[in-house]
Amino acid sequence: MGAKIEIKKQEVKGGIYDSIIIGAGPAGLNAALYLRRYGSTCMILTNPEQPSQVDITPFVDNYIGIQDVTGAELTKMMAEHAKKFDVEIKYEKVGDIKKENDNFIVVSEKDSYKAKTVVIATGAKHRNAEVKGESEFLGKGVSYCATCDGFFFKDKKVAVIGGGDSALTSAIFLKELGCDVTLIHRRSEFRAAEVYVEKAKQIGVKFKLERTVFEIAGGKMVEKIILDNWEEFDVSGVFVAIGEIPAVEIAKKAGVKVTESGFIVTDKGQMTNVPGIFAAGDVCDNPLKQIITACADGAVAAFSIKKWLGAKK
Ligand code: NDP
């Protein structure tokens, strides 16, 4: 049993939050939790159309202390934990962050909100494979989310494209759901953790390595996949899981510096080049993109905000 801590309601003085967090994935939720525990006020705005990458992860077995959990279950637990500390999560897409004197105005599609600091924890979106038929068959057999759409392909043949953790966890999930799964990867080495590769092999996922997809073809729905060596095979579904692109549109508009590949540059305290704007999680230029590192970024950002606001008083 943990110690009983009195949880106070937020008192947002003058309608100005200490921080507004954009994004309700592990980075944003943990930033909110830490801010509240430091006695700071905050709220989260999140795009209802963009689930966090964790939300679409079939299972997570590398968040220490928590076993046998789906990505969606884990973020739900995290959101409940943050809400216990009176964190409000509003499902509104943010379009702009503007500076007004010492504060920021965060403009969503519904309203605008004032804060002394902003945490950008907008995560990343799936990357398209850019192959023939991919966009044409989107929702007609092509999917980027095995946990969302896998059920429709129970007992059917599917292909998963990619060689990272997303592709391997999706392949395992689909196989365990009862699909006949072929994983297509452009190299013979995997980025995915060895445990996932081993598990996939053990449960009978088929592999086509050193192959790329040339075309996804069919009639009204996906019917087959054509590889770069002209090999064809029948599938009803194609799951594309080839990595992510950082969601940095709002950050760039606000003058936040990004790397050549588009990830936000921060200092050790997660502050960006724009004083008062912090960033956390997969949207940042960090070497490891995991739930645990996203959470850690959020905690560090909250700690830095507390220090930064304290120094300004
Ligand atoms: P990754 O960047 O880790 O892997 C992407 C994979 O797709 C690579 O194997 C890459 O090939 C391949 N690829 C990239 N572009 C193309 C293309 N155009 N055509 C064909 N193949 C392509 O992305 P993931 O989405 O797998 O993972 C993102 C992050 O999320 C990682 O940090 C991962 O560890 C984490 N994650 C963790 C999970 C867990 O632990 N439960 C679950 C899911 C994700 P190549 O290797 O040749 O570059």
Residues whose N, C-alpha, C, O or C-beta is under 5 A from the ligand:
A	BS01	NDP	T57 F59 V60 D61 N62 A129 G162 G163 G164 D165 S166 A167 T169 R186 R187 E189 R191 A241 I242 G243 E244 K289 Q290
